[in-house]
Structure formats: C-alpha cells, structure tokens
Amino acid sequence: MDDKLSINVNVADRYYPLKIDRNDEEKIRKAAKLINDKVLQYKQRYSDKDIQDYLAMAALQFVIKLIECEDSNNSSELLSEINELDQWLGSFISKHSTSSL
C-alpha cells in the first residue's frame, strides 16, 4: 500500500506541490504555517523590503532557534527532524532553482 499523499503547500504566497508520506502532512503544514507567520511579521514591520528579504530573515530566525536548541543539548529528535527538513528543502530548491522567489 502506497502511503504517499499529494498536497500543495503555500509558502510566502507561492504554492508548492509535494508528494509526502501521509504521516508527515501535519508536520509539513505546521512548518509552512510557522514560516508564513514569521514572513507576515517581517512584512508588517519592514514594508519596504521584498519577499526574499522576509524569507531570509525568517530562515535566520529559525536557525537561531535551532542553534539555541543544540546548545541546550535537548534537541536530538528536533535536530534530526530539522536536518531532514533541511535536506528536503535543499533538494526542492535545487529542483526549482530556475524560478525566483
């Protein structure tokens, strides 16, 4: 039985079609929501910037949180999940590098 699911994920007003494990859907949608919420915060605070700036600042903020978790030594499971997400994002960006954000 194929436990894959096709979904569309909205990140910064762009939709990305993904084929994911059914068990990962909630996690992926939550990650997209966190990114979108952070991007919205930056849009409201710095209206003169573009979406690339907001995404970069959101990424920086999330990596700072990751480093704080690493420093606290309570992050083995979280770190593993973030590393998986990082690999997935790297692969996704490589496949879609011809389009601009």
CNS distance restraints for C-alpha pairs under 8 A (distance, minus, plus):
assign (resid   3 and name CA) (resid  21 and name CA) 5.93 0.50 0.50
assign (resid   3 and name CA) (resid  22 and name CA) 5.77 0.50 0.50
assign (resid   4 and name CA) (resid  19 and name CA) 6.33 0.50 0.50
assign (resid   4 and name CA) (resid  20 and name CA) 5.38 0.50 0.50
assign (resid   4 and name CA) (resid  21 and name CA) 4.60 0.50 0.50
assign (resid   4 and name CA) (resid  22 and name CA) 5.47 0.50 0.50
assign (resid   5 and name CA) (resid  19 and name CA) 5.47 0.50 0.50
assign (resid   5 and name CA) (resid  20 and name CA) 5.29 0.50 0.50
assign (resid   5 and name CA) (resid  21 and name CA) 6.06 0.50 0.50
assign (resid   5 and name CA) (resid  22 and name CA) 5.44 0.50 0.50
assign (resid   6 and name CA) (resid  17 and name CA) 7.01 0.50 0.50
assign (resid   6 and name CA) (resid  18 and name CA) 5.64 0.50 0.50
assign (resid   6 and name CA) (resid  19 and name CA) 4.40 0.50 0.50
assign (resid   6 and name CA) (resid  20 and name CA) 6.41 0.50 0.50
assign (resid   7 and name CA) (resid  17 and name CA) 5.75 0.50 0.50
assign (resid   7 and name CA) (resid  18 and name CA) 5.34 0.50 0.50
assign (resid   7 and name CA) (resid  19 and name CA) 6.41 0.50 0.50
assign (resid   7 and name CA) (resid  20 and name CA) 7.63 0.50 0.50
assign (resid   8 and name CA) (resid  15 and name CA) 5.97 0.50 0.50
assign (resid   8 and name CA) (resid  16 and name CA) 5.31 0.50 0.50
assign (resid   8 and name CA) (resid  17 and name CA) 4.35 0.50 0.50
assign (resid   8 and name CA) (resid  18 and name CA) 6.03 0.50 0.50
assign (resid   9 and name CA) (resid  15 and name CA) 5.39 0.50 0.50
assign (resid   9 and name CA) (resid  16 and name CA) 5.11 0.50 0.50
assign (resid   9 and name CA) (resid  17 and name CA) 6.40 0.50 0.50
assign (resid   9 and name CA) (resid  18 and name CA) 7.23 0.50 0.50
assign (resid   9 and name CA) (resid  29 and name CA) 6.90 0.50 0.50
assign (resid   9 and name CA) (resid  32 and name CA) 6.94 0.50 0.50
assign (resid  10 and name CA) (resid  14 and name CA) 5.38 0.50 0.50
assign (resid  10 and name CA) (resid  15 and name CA) 4.40 0.50 0.50
assign (resid  10 and name CA) (resid  16 and name CA) 6.35 0.50 0.50
assign (resid  10 and name CA) (resid  32 and name CA) 6.73 0.50 0.50
assign (resid  11 and name CA) (resid  15 and name CA) 6.42 0.50 0.50
assign (resid  11 and name CA) (resid  16 and name CA) 7.62 0.50 0.50
assign (resid  11 and name CA) (resid  32 and name CA) 5.79 0.50 0.50
assign (resid  11 and name CA) (resid  33 and name CA) 7.83 0.50 0.50
assign (resid  11 and name CA) (resid  35 and name CA) 6.97 0.50 0.50
assign (resid  11 and name CA) (resid  36 and name CA) 6.03 0.50 0.50
assign (resid  12 and name CA) (resid  35 and name CA) 7.75 0.50 0.50
assign (resid  12 and name CA) (resid  36 and name CA) 5.77 0.50 0.50
assign (resid  12 and name CA) (resid  39 and name CA) 6.96 0.50 0.50
assign (resid  12 and name CA) (resid  51 and name CA) 7.33 0.50 0.50
assign (resid  12 and name CA) (resid  55 and name CA) 7.70 0.50 0.50
assign (resid  20 and name CA) (resid  24 and name CA) 6.62 0.50 0.50
assign (resid  20 and name CA) (resid  25 and name CA) 6.99 0.50 0.50
assign (resid  21 and name CA) (resid  25 and name CA) 7.00 0.50 0.50
assign (resid  24 and name CA) (resid  28 and name CA) 6.11 0.50 0.50
assign (resid  25 and name CA) (resid  29 and name CA) 6.10 0.50 0.50
assign (resid  26 and name CA) (resid  30 and name CA) 6.02 0.50 0.50
assign (resid  27 and name CA) (resid  31 and name CA) 6.13 0.50 0.50
assign (resid  28 and name CA) (resid  32 and name CA) 6.22 0.50 0.50
assign (resid  29 and name CA) (resid  33 and name CA) 6.16 0.50 0.50
assign (resid  30 and name CA) (resid  34 and name CA) 6.17 0.50 0.50
assign (resid  31 and name CA) (resid  35 and name CA) 6.24 0.50 0.50
assign (resid  32 and name CA) (resid  36 and name CA) 6.07 0.50 0.50
assign (resid  33 and name CA) (resid  37 and name CA) 5.97 0.50 0.50
assign (resid  34 and name CA) (resid  38 and name CA) 6.19 0.50 0.50
assign (resid  35 and name CA) (resid  39 and name CA) 6.10 0.50 0.50
assign (resid  35 and name CA) (resid  55 and name CA) 7.89 0.50 0.50
assign (resid  35 and name CA) (resid  58 and name CA) 6.60 0.50 0.50
assign (resid  36 and name CA) (resid  40 and name CA) 6.06 0.50 0.50
assign (resid  37 and name CA) (resid  41 and name CA) 6.32 0.50 0.50
assign (resid  38 and name CA) (resid  42 and name CA) 6.43 0.50 0.50
assign (resid  38 and name CA) (resid  58 and name CA) 5.79 0.50 0.50
assign (resid  39 and name CA) (resid  43 and name CA) 6.13 0.50 0.50
assign (resid  39 and name CA) (resid  51 and name CA) 7.94 0.50 0.50
assign (resid  39 and name CA) (resid  54 and name CA) 5.28 0.50 0.50
assign (resid  39 and name CA) (resid  55 and name CA) 6.16 0.50 0.50
assign (resid  39 and name CA) (resid  57 and name CA) 7.98 0.50 0.50
assign (resid  39 and name CA) (resid  58 and name CA) 6.13 0.50 0.50
assign (resid  40 and name CA) (resid  44 and name CA) 6.16 0.50 0.50
assign (resid  41 and name CA) (resid  45 and name CA) 6.21 0.50 0.50
assign (resid  42 and name CA) (resid  46 and name CA) 5.71 0.50 0.50
assign (resid  42 and name CA) (resid  47 and name CA) 7.80 0.50 0.50
assign (resid  42 and name CA) (resid  54 and name CA) 5.78 0.50 0.50
assign (resid  42 and name CA) (resid  57 and name CA) 7.80 0.50 0.50
assign (resid  42 and name CA) (resid  58 and name CA) 8.00 0.50 0.50
assign (resid  43 and name CA) (resid  47 and name CA) 5.30 0.50 0.50
assign (resid  43 and name CA) (resid  49 and name CA) 7.55 0.50 0.50
assign (resid  43 and name CA) (resid  54 and name CA) 6.73 0.50 0.50
assign (resid  49 and name CA) (resid  53 and name CA) 6.20 0.50 0.50
assign (resid  49 and name CA) (resid  54 and name CA) 7.34 0.50 0.50
assign (resid  50 and name CA) (resid  54 and name CA) 6.66 0.50 0.50
assign (resid  51 and name CA) (resid  55 and name CA) 6.13 0.50 0.50
assign (resid  51 and name CA) (resid 101 and name CA) 7.09 0.50 0.50
assign (resid  52 and name CA) (resid  56 and name CA) 6.07 0.50 0.50
assign (resid  52 and name CA) (resid 101 and name CA) 6.24 0.50 0.50
assign (resid  53 and name CA) (resid  57 and name CA) 6.14 0.50 0.50
assign (resid  54 and name CA) (resid  58 and name CA) 6.10 0.50 0.50
assign (resid  55 and name CA) (resid  59 and name CA) 6.08 0.50 0.50
assign (resid  56 and name CA) (resid  60 and name CA) 6.13 0.50 0.50
assign (resid  57 and name CA) (resid  61 and name CA) 6.11 0.50 0.50
assign (resid  58 and name CA) (resid  62 and name CA) 6.25 0.50 0.50
assign (resid  59 and name CA) (resid  63 and name CA) 6.14 0.50 0.50
assign (resid  60 and name CA) (resid  64 and name CA) 6.13 0.50 0.50
assign (resid  61 and name CA) (resid  65 and name CA) 6.42 0.50 0.50
assign (resid  62 and name CA) (resid  66 and name CA) 6.26 0.50 0.50
assign (resid  63 and name CA) (resid  67 and name CA) 6.15 0.50 0.50
assign (resid  64 and name CA) (resid  68 and name CA) 6.24 0.50 0.50
assign (resid  65 and name CA) (resid  69 and name CA) 6.25 0.50 0.50
assign (resid  66 and name CA) (resid  70 and name CA) 6.18 0.50 0.50
assign (resid  66 and name CA) (resid  79 and name CA) 7.32 0.50 0.50
assign (resid  67 and name CA) (resid  71 and name CA) 6.09 0.50 0.50
assign (resid  68 and name CA) (resid  72 and name CA) 6.32 0.50 0.50
assign (resid  69 and name CA) (resid  73 and name CA) 6.60 0.50 0.50
assign (resid  69 and name CA) (resid  74 and name CA) 6.45 0.50 0.50
assign (resid  69 and name CA) (resid  75 and name CA) 5.51 0.50 0.50
assign (resid  70 and name CA) (resid  74 and name CA) 6.92 0.50 0.50
assign (resid  70 and name CA) (resid  75 and name CA) 5.65 0.50 0.50
assign (resid  70 and name CA) (resid  76 and name CA) 7.91 0.50 0.50
assign (resid  70 and name CA) (resid  79 and name CA) 7.39 0.50 0.50
assign (resid  75 and name CA) (resid  79 and name CA) 5.48 0.50 0.50
assign (resid  76 and name CA) (resid  80 and name CA) 6.11 0.50 0.50
assign (resid  77 and name CA) (resid  81 and name CA) 6.33 0.50 0.50
assign (resid  78 and name CA) (resid  82 and name CA) 6.11 0.50 0.50
assign (resid  79 and name CA) (resid  83 and name CA) 5.97 0.50 0.50
assign (resid  80 and name CA) (resid  84 and name CA) 6.23 0.50 0.50
assign (resid  81 and name CA) (resid  85 and name CA) 6.18 0.50 0.50
assign (resid  82 and name CA) (resid  86 and name CA) 5.95 0.50 0.50
assign (resid  83 and name CA) (resid  87 and name CA) 6.14 0.50 0.50
assign (resid  84 and name CA) (resid  88 and name CA) 6.11 0.50 0.50
assign (resid  85 and name CA) (resid  89 and name CA) 5.97 0.50 0.50
assign (resid  86 and name CA) (resid  90 and name CA) 6.02 0.50 0.50
assign (resid  87 and name CA) (resid  91 and name CA) 6.16 0.50 0.50
assign (resid  88 and name CA) (resid  92 and name CA) 6.06 0.50 0.50
assign (resid  89 and name CA) (resid  93 and name CA) 5.93 0.50 0.50
assign (resid  90 and name CA) (resid  94 and name CA) 6.11 0.50 0.50
assign (resid  91 and name CA) (resid  95 and name CA) 6.28 0.50 0.50
assign (resid  92 and name CA) (resid  96 and name CA) 6.22 0.50 0.50
assign (resid  93 and name CA) (resid  97 and name CA) 5.46 0.50 0.50
